[in-house]
Amino acid sequence: MLALLLAGGVAYMLLGDLGEALILLGFATFSIGLTVIQESRTEHVLEALRDLSAPRALVIRDGTRIRIAGREVVEGDLLVLEQGDRVAADAMLVSADDLQADESLLTGESVPVRKQPALQGEELLQRRPGGEDQPLVYSGSLITRGSGLALAIATGPRSEIGKIGQSLSTLDAEPPRLRRETARIVRLCAIGGGFVALLVVLLFGLLRGGWIDALLAGIAIGMSMLPEEFPVVLTIFLAMGAWRIAQAGVLTRRAAAIETLGSATILCTDKTGTLTENRMAVTELWLASGEIGAVDGMTVLSPRFHELLDASILASAPVPVDPMEVAFHQTGAAIPELAERRAGLSLAHSYGLRPELLAMTNVWETSDPEAACTVAAKGAPEAIAALCHLSSAERSRLETAVDTMAQRGMRVLGVATASTSPGSALPESQQNYDFALIGLIGLADPLRASVPAAVAECRSAGIKVVMITGDYAATARTIATQAGIMDGDVLTGTDLAALDDAALAERLKTVTVFARIMPEQKLRIVTAYKAEGEIVAMTGDGVNDAPSLKAAHIGIAMGKRGTDVAREASAIVLLDDDFGSIVKAVRLGRRIYDNIRKAMAFIFAVHVPIAGLALLPLASGLPILFGPIHIALLEMIIDPVCALVFEAEREEQDLMNRKPRHPEERLFSLRMIGWSVFQGGLGFALLATIFLASSYAGMAEADARALTFFSLIGVILVLILVNRSFDTSLLHALVRGNAALRYVLGAVVAVAAVVMTVPALRSLLKFGPLHGPDVAITMGSAALLLILLEASKMVQLRRASRFARQART
């Protein structure tokens, strides 16, 4: 249709009608410019989101340590790893000192994992990211604790992160549904417009002679019949929709994805950083006495737990980097007394984690060299139990508490304290202290506060929310329950790998949580849902999410915590990383699609009387009613109405309570086309009656033209009012308000008044003056059409409601 707009403008210029040519070319230029501006702004925002600083690596070459760009690391380089470094290549650990790495970009797990050096001859081929005590570190992961040396064994496309990048290159983004629908509409309109133009030429030439005039009339009327509003509507609606949703913190990289999101039936969401805040937080405390305390925000319920928190902070680094230690410090920061206790202490010695004892200990001394030192240890519960030399009964009670907390998705650490004799030397091992168990601390990645309400609204809108995570099943089940997702089965990656495609398709009907899922399995899940006819939206933020984000109908990436790879693979980016923004996008997507349908219905309806009035004089032998300048005036009404009034129309009352539209539902359904043709046909019948009656009654040609033209404007205004809402009355639609409608109506009334009152304009348009009876006929016909169409709408709504009740029963 854009090509037709340009061709029409050129044709009118060749025909010498500069005004009509400029209008058509103006529409084309505006639609192109708006699209270019929107896409340019979108990419500029993405550029602002990117971290352009390339990671660097410290390597040992020829016995010398040198710092180079991460992309220059090659296989065989010896990487020096320190806390805070980004690993530049997949590498095998040669040595490690209390080394931990955050591999969440690859696995989705928010908790760092321990690393240990490779044993001589150890098999490394089957290793994958995730899990404790691996001898490998992976490109893109972050060192959160300790130090080490590692031999680079894979870079670029051979690394784990590179394999994901390669899989992206084999995927094509899902083409927008509106693109396919628009192509169909364009074909229909081209055929219809060509048919009308040909019919005009034939009728004019056969009935009146003068084939040159017939050809010119056919081109002018045919172009006016072609609803060039379609591409304008689609471009402006989607571009304005992208702008509106950007105000809510959602960046649209492909505007058509908003409409597709409005029809989504499945929302596959990652857990870490999407449903959760991607940080560790203290959620529960357990004392050795058996007392349990929950942590609400930053406040501990009882002062009896202060000693446990204080010990956990003393057992951590003074300036924490590890997410769990950060959580201890943040929780303790809300209790001033704890800071006062530690004010006079200084760190004297630290005992790091060892593979044989997964605990660390800090020794704190005071300014008095003869005073006893305070010793605090934290670590795996079994390691703390060993340090405290618990009895079998005490150990059993501890294990029960650990299991209970772990089943609720918590990461559990034990805490113990000891003291030294005044003036004594520190032992070589932390096992030589006489520790006493203080308790356990449960940590979890907290759920975002907006998630439960957002999930509930998705479900009320008929969208099934599914969690896909690389985390453990217990943790995934806990988060899913808190979010309101857990109403189905849990399927692990191991179980999924054992299923063939048919079995997986059957399990998809009952599963709502996928746990311990690898990146290629995420892609398989999305593909399986698509094969079942679902419209799939996929959220994520890590590199491991990129293939599934690109394969989904709508990929939704996180803007703050998300990676560049995830954002580039997505159609939508949540700038605030808020899962609740997805609901806003769904709501807006549905509203946009509704408003597009309203505008399209109006376009179809309004062109029926225009086409009828263009053909009626030829069939009846009466003078030609409208020329190009009249059509230009009508287009000045129709295009602003479509582009402004319907785009600004507010959402329907049941917008988020209806099911997603069927994937195969056409933008132009037969029911909608029939309703549009009925509206336009009824309007044409009234206008034809007015035109024929006035002409055969002996009214002057100019007077009949003016009466019919302004009656047509009244019909157009009625069609605007009727098509503003699918299922509410005119009164409700008026109460709902639309500022753009008021401006357009005011402009139409003003232009009509100027045309009627300025003799020069009436002469230019070949209009006669309108008298009192003529104005009454114009207003009366509009009122009659409004009553008839509103009554027809009510009948349709009652019939649809009755059918719906019968279907439910």
Salt bridges, closest charged atoms under 4 A:
GLU43 OE2 - ARG253 NH2 3.43
GLU47 OE2 - ARG50 NH1 2.52
GLU75 OE2 - ARG158 NE 2.91
ASP77 OD2 - ARG61 NH2 2.69
ASP97 OD1 - ARG354 NH1 3.71
ASP98 OD2 - ARG145 NH1 3.58
GLU103 OE2 - LYS115 NZ 2.55
GLU109 OE2 - ARG516 NH1 2.38
GLU122 OE2 - ARG127 NH2 2.34
GLU132 OE1 - ARG114 NH1 3.80
GLU132 OE2 - ARG411 NH2 3.37
ASP133 OD1 - ARG114 NE 3.17
GLU160 OE1 - ARG128 NE 3.48
GLU160 OE2 - LYS163 NZ 3.37
GLU174 OE1 - LYS530 NZ 3.12
GLU174 OE2 - HIS553 NE2 3.74
GLU181 OE2 - ARG666 NH1 3.77
GLU229 OE1 - HIS607 NE2 3.32
GLU259 OE2 - ARG661 NH2 2.13
ASP270 OD1 - LYS522 NZ 3.84
GLU277 OE1 - ARG279 NE 2.68
GLU284 OE1 - ARG408 NH2 2.50
GLU291 OE2 - ARG304 NH2 2.51
ASP310 OD1 - ARG342 NH1 3.28
GLU325 OE2 - ARG145 NH2 2.29
GLU325 OE2 - LYS378 NZ 3.12
GLU337 OE1 - HIS306 ND1 3.87
GLU457 OE2 - ARG587 NH2 2.21
ASP471 OD2 - LYS271 NZ 3.05
ASP487 OD2 - ARG459 NH2 2.54
ASP501 OD1 - ARG524 NH2 3.29
GLU506 OE1 - LYS509 NZ 3.34
GLU520 OE2 - ARG128 NH1 3.49
ASP545 OD1 - LYS522 NZ 2.38
ASP564 OD1 - ARG567 NH2 2.40
GLU568 OE2 - ARG50 NH2 1.88
GLU568 OE1 - ARG253 NH2 3.22
ASP594 OD2 - ARG658 NH1 2.98
GLU647 OE2 - ARG244 NE 2.84
GLU649 OE1 - ARG724 NE 2.85
GLU649 OE2 - ARG736 NH2 3.02
GLU651 OE2 - ARG587 NH1 2.60
GLU652 OE2 - LYS598 NZ 2.70
GLU652 OE2 - ARG736 NH2 3.89
ASP654 OD1 - ARG658 NH2 3.09
GLU701 OE2 - ARG705 NH2 2.81
GLU790 OE2 - LYS793 NZ 3.63
